[in-house]
Amino acid sequence: MGFKQEIEFYGEDLQDFEMSPFETIEAFHKRTVLHQHYHELTPEEKTLLKEKDQFLLEMAESIYEHLKQIYDFQIDKPFEEWWWHLDKVANRQFTIDLEQGNVVQQSFLSTIVEFKSKEAYDLFLDWSRDKQIVIREKKNEDQKII
């Protein structure tokens, strides 16, 4: 039994934003079935599925906006079923590598830094301008959370 038709249906369901968000959720259920049978897919079907998944990744923000009205993304599905975690994909907390089939979860480090002087703090700010560092005040003017 081939899966080409199911993959095509999955792709069609992703492209129709005029349909109910509930039908988009049904597309995710189809994707889960395809995931469960991935080892049975032919090379042609795997390539087709990757194309449909690429479309989902490109449209992640729009599809997330379409679904968030009715769907709670705080679920217990495994991260390898990344389509159920589209909120994290849209917010770039997850990066999906379709070639390797990997989900990379972004991690963040938080630490408290106490600056002994305003000059030290200013030097740190100058250094951090081109880095992805979030600075928040904690207790007083010289202590910051980054």
N, C-alpha and C positions, 0 to 999 in steps of 0.2 A: 504494500500500500504506500503510495507516495503522499508527500505532504505539501506539494506545490500549491494546490488549491487553497489549503488552510493558510499558507503563507500569504497568498494573494489576498484572501479575505482579511487577514490581519492588517496588511498594508492599506487596503481600501478603507477599513474602519478608522485608521489613523488620519486619513486625509479629509474626512468629512466632518467639518466643525459645525455643521448645521444639525447634526444628529444630537441626540440626548447624551449628556455626559455618562449616563448609565451604559450606553452602548459602547462608549470608549473603554469603560471598565471591562466590558465583555471582551474587547480586543486584548486587554491585558491577560484575561483568563486564557484566551487562545494562545498568547505568547508563552504563558506558563506551560501549557501542554506541549508546545513546540520545544521548549527548554527541556522538558522531561524526556522527549524523544529525540533530542539533538543527535545522539550517536547513530540513529537510524536514518538521518537525512543524507541524501546524496550530495556530492560536492556542488552540484548546480543549485539544489535547494538551500544549502548553507550559504552560498553566495547571494541568493535572492533574499534570504532572511537577513543577512548582514545589510543589504541595501535598505530594507524596510526599517531595520533598527537604526540605521544611520539617519533616515528621515525622522524617526522619533527623537533622536538626539538633537537634530537641528531644530526641531519644533518643540523641544522640551518646555520652554517657557510658556509658549502659547497653549500647549496641551495641559500643562499644570494649571494655568489660569482657568481653562475650560472645566477642569475637574475639581478644583478646590472648593467649589460651591457645594458639592455633594459627597466628596470623598475625604476621609481622614487618613492622611499619609502616615500617621503614627501607627504603623502596623508591625507585626512580627514576621513578615516574610524575610527570607534570607537575602542578604545584599546581592548575591549573584543574580537574583531576579530583580535587577535594578529598575525595571519599568514600574514596579510597585513603589519605588522610592523616587519618583520623578521630581518631587519637591527638592530633594538633595542634588539631583542632577541639574535642575534649573538654577539652583542657588550655588552651584559649583562646589558643593561639599563632596560630591562624588565625581570622579572622572572615569569614563568608560573607555576601555581599550577593546574595540570590537575584534581586532586582529588576534589578540591573545585571549579574549574572553575574560578580561580582568576588570574588577571594580577597584579603583583606588580611592580610598577615603582620605580626605584632607584632615590633617590634625593640627591642632593649635596648642601652643605652649604659652602659659601665663606665668608671669613672675612679678614680684614686687621689687622695685629698684628705689633706693633712697639716694638722692643726690645731695652731696655735701654743700653745694653752692649753686647759685643761679647760673653761673658760668658753665659749670659741668652739665647742667640740664640743657642749656642752650647748645652746647657742643653736641650733646646726644641728639637733640632735635635736628640739627644740621646733618648729622651723620645718617639719621633714620629716614630722611625725606624720600628717598627712592626705594625704600624697603617696605614690605607689607607689615607694618607694625602699628598697632592700635594703642594709643596712649590715653589713659583715663586718670583723673586725679583720684587719690585715695583718701588721705587724711588731711594733709596740709599742702601748701604750695610746693614744697620741695620733694614730696613723695609721690610717685606716679606708678600706676599699674600699666604694664605693657604686655 
